[in-house]
Amino acid sequence: MLIGSESVDGVFTPGELLKIALAACTGMSSDLPLSRRLGDNYDSKVTVSGSADRENERYPELREVLAVDLSELDPDAQQRLLVVVERAIDKVCTVGRTLKAGAEVSLEIDVDG
């Protein structure tokens, strides 16, 4: 995987990798409750968007969308499943939990390599 700045074609930026990690974590965290109710072959798509604040070099907001077809369920069953899915994501998505909690980051530079 190639990593670089926005000005370089064909690479992922660190911000894009952050969004990919969040989407992957949400997808994996929602898989068990969705597959239990919809079967193993359900389709879902997670997208994460958010613009960088270049003045402060951070993402002030990341917006996730989990798209999944629940049309085979009646409205009450849909609502119950959505509650279970949201709880699962809130409980086990480590990336999302870390971002929401505002993790402390420490840096050590090893000059001896």
N, C-alpha and C positions, 0 to 999 in steps of 0.2 A: 504494500500500500504506500503510495506516495503522498507526502504531506508538504504543504507549502502555503504561501499567501494567496489571497484572492486574485492577484495579478498573474499568477502562473496557471496556465491551462493544464488540465488533466490531473490535478491534485486535489486532495481534500484539505480544507482548512481545519485547524483545531476546533473552531466553532462548529463546523459541520460534523466533525466526529463527536462532539458533545451532543448534538441533536440526534445523531444516529444512535448513540449509546442510550439516550433517554427513550427513543422510539423502540429500540430493541428490548429494553427493560420492561416497558409498558406492555409490549406485545407478548413477551414471555410470561409476565405476571398475570395477564388476563387469559392466557391459554387454557388453564385447567378449568375455571368455571365456564368458559365459553364452550370448550369441547365436551364437557359433561352434559351440557344442555342442548348443544347444537350438533354434536357428533364430531368425529375427528376431522372431517373434510370441510369444515366451515371456512369461509374466507373472511379475512379482516385485513385492514390496512391502517397503520399508524403513521401520521405525519406530524412533524414538529416544525413550527415556524417561529421566527422572532428575529428582529433586526438588531444588529449590534449598535451600541452607543459608542461610536469611535472616539468621542471626546474623553470618555471615562474607561474605554476598553473593557466593556462588559456587556452582557445581555441582560437588560432590565426585565425582560419578560420572555418566556418561552410558552408557546401555545401548542398543546397537543390535541389531536383529533384522532379518535379510534373509530374507524368506520367499519361497521359490521351489519349484515342483513339479519334483522330479527323479525322479518315479516311473517314467518311461519308461526310466531308466538302471538297470543292475544295480548292486548295492552297491559293487563295486570302482570302476566308472566314476563313481558319485556321489562317492566319497571322493577320487578323483583330481581331479574338477572342483572340489570344495570347496577343495582345496589350491591350485589355480590361482587361484580366485576370491579367496581370502584373500591370496595373494601380490600379486595385482593391486591389491586395495584398499590393502594396506600400502605398495605402491610408489607409487601415483599419486593417492591421495585426499589432496589438499593440506590440506583442512580437518582430517581425522582426524590426519594427520601433525603438523600444527601444534599441535593440542590435546595430543597425546601428548608432544610435545617441550617443551610449556610455553613458548610464545613470549613473548619480552620485548615489552612494549607501552610505547611512549613517547607522551607527549602534549605537544603544543605548542599554546598558546592564542595566536592571532593577534588582538590587540586592535584592530588597524587595519582588520580586515575585508577 
